[in-house]
């Protein structure tokens, strides 16, 4: 009777250890949550990080995902399908920046740092008087 009890206990313990080994470890979870695209957005003149810049990823003219930069100007996309993307960086008071042909591959991180330049009112539309003949 004691032998059967000991064998049953050993069997249950070994089964439980085998189950625990099949679960992903925290290190494996960190690897799985790796970014597909990451980078930083800074001011073009003073090189300070820009917060709340909207970054939109388009795959074949279709919006896939949008993210914003954090307080340190950092951003990252994860869970993007492999393919060729267009990234659009936008922030009020700054010129829009577009990056075409950003290729995302499986198991590779694409790093893209951007500098944004403040837009000036006179850069938007030329004066109608500029084209007038006097």
BADRENKOL-252874 format. One line per field, with one value per atom (N, C-alpha, C, O, CB): atom name; residue in three letters; x, y, z; residue number from 0. Coordinates in steps of 0.2 Angstrom, whole numbers, plus 2048, in hexadecimal, padded with zeros to 3 digits. Glycine has a CB too. Layout:
<rs>
name c(CA  ...);
resn c(ala  ...);
xx c(X  ...);
yy c(Y  ...);
zz c(Z  ...);
resi c(NUM  ...);
</rs>
This chain:
<rs>
name c(N  CA  C  O  CB  N  CA  C  O  CB  N  CA  C  O  CB  N  CA  C  O  CB  N  CA  C  O  CB  N  CA  C  O  CB  N  CA  C  O  CB  N  CA  C  O  CB  N  CA  C  O  CB  N  CA  C  O  CB  N  CA  C  O  CB  N  CA  C  O  CB  N  CA  C  O  CB  N  CA  C  O  CB  N  CA  C  O  CB  N  CA  C  O  CB  N  CA  C  O  CB  N  CA  C  O  CB  N  CA  C  O  CB  N  CA  C  O  CB  N  CA  C  O  CB  N  CA  C  O  CB  N  CA  C  O  CB  N  CA  C  O  CB  N  CA  C  O  CB  N  CA  C  O  CB  N  CA  C  O  CB  N  CA  C  O  CB  N  CA  C  O  CB  N  CA  C  O  CB  N  CA  C  O  CB  N  CA  C  O  CB  N  CA  C  O  CB  N  CA  C  O  CB  N  CA  C  O  CB  N  CA  C  O  CB  N  CA  C  O  CB  N  CA  C  O  CB  N  CA  C  O  CB  N  CA  C  O  CB  N  CA  C  O  CB  N  CA  C  O  CB  N  CA  C  O  CB  N  CA  C  O  CB  N  CA  C  O  CB  N  CA  C  O  CB  N  CA  C  O  CB  N  CA  C  O  CB  N  CA  C  O  CB  N  CA  C  O  CB  N  CA  C  O  CB  N  CA  C  O  CB  N  CA  C  O  CB  N  CA  C  O  CB  N  CA  C  O  CB  N  CA  C  O  CB  N  CA  C  O  CB  N  CA  C  O  CB  N  CA  C  O  CB  N  CA  C  O  CB  N  CA  C  O  CB  N  CA  C  O  CB  N  CA  C  O  CB  N  CA  C  O  CB  N  CA  C  O  CB  N  CA  C  O  CB  N  CA  C  O  CB  N  CA  C  O  CB  N  CA  C  O  CB  N  CA  C  O  CB  N  CA  C  O  CB  N  CA  C  O  CB  N  CA  C  O  CB  N  CA  C  O  CB  N  CA  C  O  CB  N  CA  C  O  CB  N  CA  C  O  CB  N  CA  C  O  CB  N  CA  C  O  CB  N  CA  C  O  CB  N  CA  C  O  CB  N  CA  C  O  CB  N  CA  C  O  CB  N  CA  C  O  CB  N  CA  C  O  CB  N  CA  C  O  CB  N  CA  C  O  CB  N  CA  C  O  CB  N  CA  C  O  CB  N  CA  C  O  CB  N  CA  C  O  CB  N  CA  C  O  CB  N  CA  C  O  CB  N  CA  C  O  CB  N  CA  C  O  CB  N  CA  C  O  CB  N  CA  C  O  CB  N  CA  C  O  CB  N  CA  C  O  CB  N  CA  C  O  CB  N  CA  C  O  CB  N  CA  C  O  CB  N  CA  C  O  CB  N  CA  C  O  CB  N  CA  C  O  CB  N  CA  C  O  CB  N  CA  C  O  CB  N  CA  C  O  CB  N  CA  C  O  CB  N  CA  C  O  CB  N  CA  C  O  CB  N  CA  C  O  CB  N  CA  C  O  CB  N  CA  C  O  CB  N  CA  C  O  CB  N  CA  C  O  CB  N  CA  C  O  CB  N  CA  C  O  CB  N  CA  C  O  CB  N  CA  C  O  CB  N  CA  C  O  CB  N  CA  C  O  CB  N  CA  C  O  CB  N  CA  C  O  CB  N  CA  C  O  CB  N  CA  C  O  CB  N  CA  C  O  CB  N  CA  C  O  CB  N  CA  C  O  CB  N  CA  C  O  CB  N  CA  C  O  CB  N  CA  C  O  CB  N  CA  C  O  CB  N  CA  C  O  CB);
resn c(unk  unk  unk  unk  unk  unk  unk  unk  unk  unk  unk  unk  unk  unk  unk  unk  unk  unk  unk  unk  unk  unk  unk  unk  unk  unk  unk  unk  unk  unk  unk  unk  unk  unk  unk  unk  unk  unk  unk  unk  unk  unk  unk  unk  unk  unk  unk  unk  unk  unk  unk  unk  unk  unk  unk  unk  unk  unk  unk  unk  unk  unk  unk  unk  unk  unk  unk  unk  unk  unk  unk  unk  unk  unk  unk  unk  unk  unk  unk  unk  unk  unk  unk  unk  unk  unk  unk  unk  unk  unk  unk  unk  unk  unk  unk  unk  unk  unk  unk  unk  unk  unk  unk  unk  unk  unk  unk  unk  unk  unk  unk  unk  unk  unk  unk  unk  unk  unk  unk  unk  unk  unk  unk  unk  unk  unk  unk  unk  unk  unk  unk  unk  unk  unk  unk  unk  unk  unk  unk  unk  unk  unk  unk  unk  unk  unk  unk  unk  unk  unk  unk  unk  unk  unk  unk  unk  unk  unk  unk  unk  unk  unk  unk  unk  unk  unk  unk  unk  unk  unk  unk  unk  unk  unk  unk  unk  unk  unk  unk  unk  unk  unk  unk  unk  unk  unk  unk  unk  unk  unk  unk  unk  unk  unk  unk  unk  unk  unk  unk  unk  unk  unk  unk  unk  unk  unk  unk  unk  unk  unk  unk  unk  unk  unk  unk  unk  unk  unk  unk  unk  unk  unk  unk  unk  unk  unk  unk  unk  unk  unk  unk  unk  unk  unk  unk  unk  unk  unk  unk  unk  unk  unk  unk  unk  unk  unk  unk  unk  unk  unk  unk  unk  unk  unk  unk  unk  unk  unk  unk  unk  unk  unk  unk  unk  unk  unk  unk  unk  unk  unk  unk  unk  unk  unk  unk  unk  unk  unk  unk  unk  unk  unk  unk  unk  unk  unk  unk  unk  unk  unk  unk  unk  unk  unk  unk  unk  unk  unk  unk  unk  unk  unk  unk  unk  unk  unk  unk  unk  unk  unk  unk  unk  unk  unk  unk  unk  unk  unk  unk  unk  unk  unk  unk  unk  unk  unk  unk  unk  unk  unk  unk  unk  unk  unk  unk  unk  unk  unk  unk  unk  unk  unk  unk  unk  unk  unk  unk  unk  unk  unk  unk  unk  unk  unk  unk  unk  unk  unk  unk  unk  unk  unk  unk  unk  unk  unk  unk  unk  unk  unk  unk  unk  unk  unk  unk  unk  unk  unk  unk  unk  unk  unk  unk  unk  unk  unk  unk  unk  unk  unk  unk  unk  unk  unk  unk  unk  unk  unk  unk  unk  unk  unk  unk  unk  unk  unk  unk  unk  unk  unk  unk  unk  unk  unk  unk  unk  unk  unk  unk  unk  unk  unk  unk  unk  unk  unk  unk  unk  unk  unk  unk  unk  unk  unk  unk  unk  unk  unk  unk  unk  unk  unk  unk  unk  unk  unk  unk  unk  unk  unk  unk  unk  unk  unk  unk  unk  unk  unk  unk  unk  unk  unk  unk  unk  unk  unk  unk  unk  unk  unk  unk  unk  unk  unk  unk  unk  unk  unk  unk  unk  unk  unk  unk  unk  unk  unk  unk  unk  unk  unk  unk  unk  unk  unk  unk  unk  unk  unk  unk  unk  unk  unk  unk  unk  unk  unk  unk  unk  unk  unk  unk  unk  unk  unk  unk  unk  unk  unk  unk  unk  unk  unk  unk  unk  unk  unk  unk  unk  unk  unk  unk  unk  unk  unk  unk  unk  unk  unk  unk  unk  unk  unk  unk  unk  unk  unk  unk  unk  unk  unk  unk  unk  unk  unk  unk  unk  unk  unk  unk  unk  unk  unk  unk  unk  unk  unk  unk  unk  unk  unk  unk  unk  unk  unk  unk  unk  unk  unk  unk  unk  unk  unk  unk  unk  unk  unk  unk  unk  unk  unk  unk  unk  unk  unk  unk  unk  unk  unk  unk  unk  unk  unk  unk  unk  unk  unk  unk  unk  unk  unk  unk  unk  unk  unk  unk  unk  unk  unk  unk  unk  unk  unk  unk  unk  unk  unk  unk  unk  unk  unk  unk  unk  unk  unk  unk  unk  unk  unk  unk  unk  unk  unk  unk  unk  unk  unk  unk  unk  unk  unk  unk  unk  unk  unk  unk  unk  unk  unk  unk  unk  unk  unk  unk  unk  unk  unk  unk  unk  unk  unk);
xx c(804  800  804  803  7FB  80A  80E  812  813  813  813  817  812  814  819  80C  807  806  806  800  806  805  80B  80A  804  811  817  818  819  81D  816  816  811  812  815  80B  806  808  807  7FF  80B  80E  813  813  810  818  81D  81A  81D  822  816  812  80F  810  80D  80B  808  80D  80C  804  812  817  81B  81C  81D  81D  820  81C  81E  823  815  811  810  80F  80A  810  80F  815  815  80E  81B  821  822  824  828  81F  81F  81B  81C  81D  815  810  813  812  80A  817  81A  81F  820  81D  823  828  825  829  82C  81F  81C  81A  819  816  819  816  81C  822  814  81B  820  823  81F  81D  829  82C  82C  82A  834  82D  82C  831  830  82E  837  83C  839  83B  843  836  833  82D  82D  830  82A  824  827  825  820  82D  830  833  832  837  835  837  831  832  83B  82C  826  823  81F  821  824  821  826  825  81F  82A  82F  82C  827  835  82E  82B  82D  832  82D  829  82A  82E  832  824  82B  82E  82F  82A  82A  835  835  83A  83E  838  83A  83E  83D  839  83E  83F  83E  83D  83F  845  839  837  83A  838  830  83E  841  840  83E  849  840  840  846  84C  840  845  84A  850  855  847  84E  853  857  85D  850  853  856  857  859  851  855  855  852  854  85D  84D  84A  844  841  847  842  83D  836  835  83D  833  82C  827  826  82B  822  81D  817  816  81C  813  80C  80C  808  808  811  812  80E  80F  819  809  805  809  80B  7FE  80A  80D  808  805  814  807  802  806  809  7FC  804  807  802  7FD  80A  804  7FF  803  808  7FE  7FF  801  7FC  7F6  801  7FF  7FB  7F5  7F0  7F9  7F7  7F2  7EC  7E7  7EF  7ED  7E8  7EC  7F1  7E6  7E8  7EB  7EB  7E6  7E6  7F1  7F1  7F1  7EE  7F8  7F5  7F6  7F8  7FC  7FA  7F6  7F9  7FB  7F8  7F3  801  803  805  806  809  807  809  810  811  804  814  81A  819  814  81F  81D  81D  821  823  81F  821  825  82C  82F  825  82F  836  837  83C  83A  831  831  832  832  837  831  832  82B  826  834  82B  825  827  82D  822  822  823  81D  817  826  81D  818  819  81F  817  814  815  80F  80A  816  810  80B  809  803  805  80E  80D  80E  813  811  80A  80B  812  813  805  815  81B  819  813  81F  81D  81B  81E  823  813  81C  81F  81A  815  821  81C  818  81A  81F  818  815  816  814  80F  811  819  818  817  81B  81E  812  811  811  80E  809  815  817  813  815  81E  80F  80B  80B  80A  804  80B  80B  809  80C  811  804  802  808  80C  7FC  809  80E  814  819  80F  814  81A  818  813  81D  81D  81C  81C  81F  822  817  816  81C  81E  80F  81E  823  820  81D  829  822  820  826  82B  81B  826  82B  828  824  82F  82A  827  82C  832  826  829  82D  831  837  832  82E  831  82F  829  82E  834  833  833  838  838  82E  82D  82E  82A  827  833  834  832  833  83B  831  830  836  83C  82D  835  83B  840  846  83E  83F  844  841  83B  847  845  842  845  84B  844  841  843  843  83E  83E  849  849  849  84D  850  845  844  843  83E  83E  849  848  847  849  84F  843  840  842  841  839  843  844  83E  83D  84B  83A  835  836  839  82E  835  836  82F  82A  839  830  82A  828  82C  82B  821  81E  81E  81C  818  81F  81E  818  816  824  814  80E  80F  80B  80B  815  816  818  818  81C  81A  81B  815  816  81F  80F  809  807  806  804  805  803  806  807  7FB  808  80B  806  800  80E  808  803  800  804  807  7FA  7F7  7FA  7FA  7EF  7FD  800  807  809  801  80A  810  80F  814  812  809  808  805  804  804  803  800  805  80B  7FC  803  807  805  7FF  807  809  807  80A  80A  809);
yy c(7FA  800  806  80B  800  806  80C  80D  813  80B  808  808  80C  810  801  80A  80C  814  818  809  816  81D  821  826  81E  81E  822  822  828  81E  81D  81D  822  826  816  823  827  82E  833  826  830  836  838  83E  837  834  835  837  83B  82F  833  834  83B  83E  82E  83D  843  849  84E  844  848  84D  84E  854  84C  849  849  84C  850  842  84A  84D  855  858  84A  857  85E  862  867  85F  85F  862  863  868  85E  85D  85E  863  866  857  864  869  870  875  869  871  878  879  87F  878  874  875  878  87B  86F  876  878  87F  882  873  882  889  88E  88C  88B  893  898  89B  89D  89D  89C  8A0  8A8  8A9  89E  8AC  8B3  8B5  8BA  8B7  8B2  8B4  8B3  8B6  8B0  8AD  8AB  8B0  8B2  8A4  8B3  8B8  8BE  8C2  8B9  8C0  8C6  8C6  8CB  8C8  8C0  8BF  8BF  8C2  8B8  8BD  8BD  8C4  8C5  8B8  8C8  8CF  8D4  8DA  8D1  8D1  8D6  8DA  8D8  8D1  8E0  8E5  8E3  8E0  8EC  8E5  8E4  8EB  8EA  8E3  8F0  8F7  8FB  8FB  8FB  8FE  902  908  908  8FE  90D  913  919  918  915  91E  925  92A  92A  926  92F  935  93B  93C  936  93F  945  94B  94B  944  951  958  958  957  95D  95B  95B  960  95F  95D  965  96A  969  969  971  968  967  960  95F  96B  95B  954  952  94C  953  955  953  94E  94F  959  949  944  948  94C  93F  945  948  943  93D  94A  946  942  942  947  944  93D  93D  93E  941  942  93B  93B  935  930  93B  936  931  92D  930  933  927  923  91D  919  91F  91E  919  915  917  91D  90E  909  907  905  903  908  906  900  900  90C  8FB  8F5  8F5  8F4  8EE  8F6  8F6  8FA  8F9  8EE  901  906  905  908  907  900  8FF  900  8FE  8F8  904  906  8FF  8FC  90B  8FD  8F7  8F9  8F6  8F4  8FE  900  907  909  8FB  90A  911  910  90D  916  914  915  91C  920  910  91E  924  923  91E  928  929  929  92A  92D  92E  928  929  92F  933  923  930  936  937  93C  936  931  931  931  930  92B  932  932  92B  92A  936  926  91F  91C  91E  91A  918  914  90D  90C  918  909  902  8FF  900  8FE  8FB  8F7  8F0  8EE  8F9  8EC  8E5  8E1  8E5  8E3  8DB  8D7  8DA  8D9  8D7  8DD  8DE  8D9  8D5  8E5  8D8  8D3  8D4  8DA  8D2  8CF  8D1  8D4  8D2  8CA  8D9  8DC  8E3  8E5  8DD  8E7  8EE  8F3  8F3  8EF  8F7  8FC  903  904  8FB  907  90F  911  910  912  915  918  91F  923  916  922  929  92C  929  92B  931  934  93B  93F  934  93C  943  945  942  942  94C  950  957  95A  94F  95A  961  965  965  963  96A  96F  96C  970  970  966  963  961  95F  95D  961  95E  956  953  960  954  94C  949  94C  94B  943  93F  939  935  93E  937  930  92C  92F  931  926  921  91B  918  91F  91B  915  90F  910  918  90A  904  901  900  905  901  8FF  8F7  8F5  902  8F3  8EC  8E8  8E9  8E9  8E5  8E1  8DA  8D7  8E3  8D7  8D0  8CC  8CF  8CE  8C6  8C2  8C1  8C0  8BB  8C2  8C1  8C6  8C5  8BA  8CC  8D2  8D8  8D9  8D2  8DC  8E3  8E8  8E8  8E4  8EC  8F2  8F8  8FA  8F3  8FB  901  907  908  901  90C  912  918  919  912  91C  923  928  929  924  92D  933  939  93A  932  93E  945  949  949  948  94D  951  958  95A  94F  95C  963  967  965  965  96C  970  973  975  976  974  977  97E  980  974  982  98A  98B  988  98D  990  992  994  992  998  997  999  993  994  99E  98E  988  984  980  983  986  982  984  980  983  98B  98D  993  998  98E  994  99A  99F  99E  999  9A5  9AB  9AC  9AB  9B2  9AE  9AF  9B5  9B6  9B0  9BA  9C0  9BE  9C2  9C5  9B8  9B6  9B5  9B6  9AF  9B3  9B1  9B7  9B6  9AB  9BD  9C2  9C7  9C8  9C7  9C9  9CE  9D5  9D6  9CC  9D9  9E0  9E5  9EB  9E2);
zz c(800  800  800  7FC  806  804  804  7FE  7FC  80A  7FA  7F4  7EF  7EB  7F1  7EF  7EA  7EB  7E7  7EA  7F2  7F3  7F1  7EF  7FB  7F2  7F0  7E9  7E6  7F3  7E5  7DE  7DB  7D6  7DB  7DE  7DC  7DD  7D9  7DF  7E3  7E4  7DF  7DD  7EC  7DE  7D9  7D2  7CF  7D9  7D0  7CA  7C9  7C4  7C8  7CE  7CE  7CE  7CB  7D4  7D2  7D2  7CC  7C9  7D8  7C9  7C2  7BD  7B8  7C0  7BD  7B8  7B9  7B4  7B9  7BF  7C1  7BF  7BC  7C8  7BF  7BD  7B6  7B3  7C0  7B2  7AB  7A8  7A3  7A8  7AC  7AA  7AB  7A7  7AE  7B0  7B2  7AD  7AB  7B9  7AA  7A5  79F  79B  7A5  79D  797  797  791  795  79C  79D  79B  79D  7A3  797  795  79B  7A0  790  79B  7A1  79F  79A  7A1  7A4  7A3  79E  79A  7AA  79D  798  791  78D  799  790  78A  788  782  78A  78D  78C  789  785  792  78C  78A  783  77F  78F  781  77A  775  770  779  777  773  772  76D  776  777  777  773  774  77E  770  76C  767  764  769  766  762  75B  759  763  756  74F  74C  748  74B  74E  74D  753  757  747  754  75A  758  753  760  75C  75B  760  765  754  75E  762  75D  757  766  75F  75B  75F  765  75A  75C  760  75B  756  761  75F  75C  757  759  761  751  74C  74E  74C  746  752  753  75A  75A  754  75F  766  768  76E  76B  764  765  76C  76E  766  76E  774  772  76D  778  776  774  774  777  77A  76F  76E  770  76E  766  775  778  773  770  77F  773  770  769  766  773  765  75E  75C  75F  75B  757  755  74F  74A  752  750  74A  748  74C  74D  741  73E  739  735  73B  73A  735  730  732  739  72A  724  720  71F  71F  71F  71B  715  716  71F  70F  709  709  708  707  70B  70B  710  710  705  715  71A  721  723  71A  725  72C  730  731  72F  733  737  73E  742  735  740  747  748  744  74B  74E  750  757  75B  74E  758  75F  760  75B  760  766  768  76C  76F  76C  76B  76F  776  778  76C  77A  782  784  77F  786  78A  78D  78A  78A  794  789  786  77F  77C  789  77B  774  771  76B  772  775  772  770  772  778  76B  768  766  765  762  766  763  761  764  769  75C  759  75A  75A  751  75C  75C  759  758  764  758  754  74D  74B  759  74A  743  73E  740  741  739  734  730  72F  72F  72E  72A  723  721  728  721  71B  71A  71E  71A  715  714  716  714  70C  71B  71E  71C  71A  725  71D  71D  724  726  717  726  72D  72D  729  732  730  730  737  73B  72D  738  73E  73E  73A  740  743  743  74A  74F  740  74B  751  74F  74B  756  753  751  752  757  756  74E  74E  74B  74A  755  748  745  73E  73C  749  739  733  733  737  72E  72F  72F  72C  727  72B  72E  72C  72A  72D  731  723  721  71F  71C  71B  721  71F  71B  71E  725  715  710  710  712  709  70E  70D  713  713  708  719  71F  71F  720  726  71F  71E  725  728  719  727  72D  72B  727  731  72F  72E  734  739  72B  734  73A  73E  73B  738  744  749  749  74B  749  745  745  747  746  73E  74B  74D  748  747  754  746  742  746  749  73C  746  74B  746  741  74F  748  744  748  74C  73F  748  74C  747  742  750  74A  746  749  74F  744  745  747  744  73E  745  748  745  746  74A  749  740  740  741  73E  739  745  746  73F  73B  74B  73E  738  73A  73F  736  735  735  731  72C  732  733  730  728  724  733  727  720  71C  715  720  71F  71B  718  713  71F  71A  719  712  70D  71E  710  70A  708  70C  70B  702  6FF  6FF  6FE  6F9  700  700  6F9  6F4  702  6F8  6F1  6EE  6E8  6F2  6F2  6EF  6EC  6E8  6F5  6ED  6EA  6E3  6DF  6EE  6E1  6DA  6D6  6D0  6D9  6D9  6D6  6D2  6D4  6DB  6CC  6C8  6CA  6C9  6C1  6CC  6CD  6C8  6C9  6D4);
resi c(0  0  0  0  0  1  1  1  1  1  2  2  2  2  2  3  3  3  3  3  4  4  4  4  4  5  5  5  5  5  6  6  6  6  6  7  7  7  7  7  8  8  8  8  8  9  9  9  9  9  10  10  10  10  10  11  11  11  11  11  12  12  12  12  12  13  13  13  13  13  14  14  14  14  14  15  15  15  15  15  16  16  16  16  16  17  17  17  17  17  18  18  18  18  18  19  19  19  19  19  20  20  20  20  20  21  21  21  21  21  22  22  22  22  22  23  23  23  23  23  24  24  24  24  24  25  25  25  25  25  26  26  26  26  26  27  27  27  27  27  28  28  28  28  28  29  29  29  29  29  30  30  30  30  30  31  31  31  31  31  32  32  32  32  32  33  33  33  33  33  34  34  34  34  34  35  35  35  35  35  36  36  36  36  36  37  37  37  37  37  38  38  38  38  38  39  39  39  39  39  40  40  40  40  40  41  41  41  41  41  42  42  42  42  42  43  43  43  43  43  44  44  44  44  44  45  45  45  45  45  46  46  46  46  46  47  47  47  47  47  48  48  48  48  48  49  49  49  49  49  50  50  50  50  50  51  51  51  51  51  52  52  52  52  52  53  53  53  53  53  54  54  54  54  54  55  55  55  55  55  56  56  56  56  56  57  57  57  57  57  58  58  58  58  58  59  59  59  59  59  60  60  60  60  60  61  61  61  61  61  62  62  62  62  62  63  63  63  63  63  64  64  64  64  64  65  65  65  65  65  66  66  66  66  66  67  67  67  67  67  68  68  68  68  68  69  69  69  69  69  70  70  70  70  70  71  71  71  71  71  72  72  72  72  72  73  73  73  73  73  74  74  74  74  74  75  75  75  75  75  76  76  76  76  76  77  77  77  77  77  78  78  78  78  78  79  79  79  79  79  80  80  80  80  80  81  81  81  81  81  82  82  82  82  82  83  83  83  83  83  84  84  84  84  84  85  85  85  85  85  86  86  86  86  86  87  87  87  87  87  88  88  88  88  88  89  89  89  89  89  90  90  90  90  90  91  91  91  91  91  92  92  92  92  92  93  93  93  93  93  94  94  94  94  94  95  95  95  95  95  96  96  96  96  96  97  97  97  97  97  98  98  98  98  98  99  99  99  99  99  100  100  100  100  100  101  101  101  101  101  102  102  102  102  102  103  103  103  103  103  104  104  104  104  104  105  105  105  105  105  106  106  106  106  106  107  107  107  107  107  108  108  108  108  108  109  109  109  109  109  110  110  110  110  110  111  111  111  111  111  112  112  112  112  112  113  113  113  113  113  114  114  114  114  114  115  115  115  115  115  116  116  116  116  116  117  117  117  117  117  118  118  118  118  118  119  119  119  119  119  120  120  120  120  120  121  121  121  121  121  122  122  122  122  122  123  123  123  123  123  124  124  124  124  124  125  125  125  125  125  126  126  126  126  126  127  127  127  127  127  128  128  128  128  128  129  129  129  129  129  130  130  130  130  130  131  131  131  131  131  132  132  132  132  132  133  133  133  133  133);
</rs>
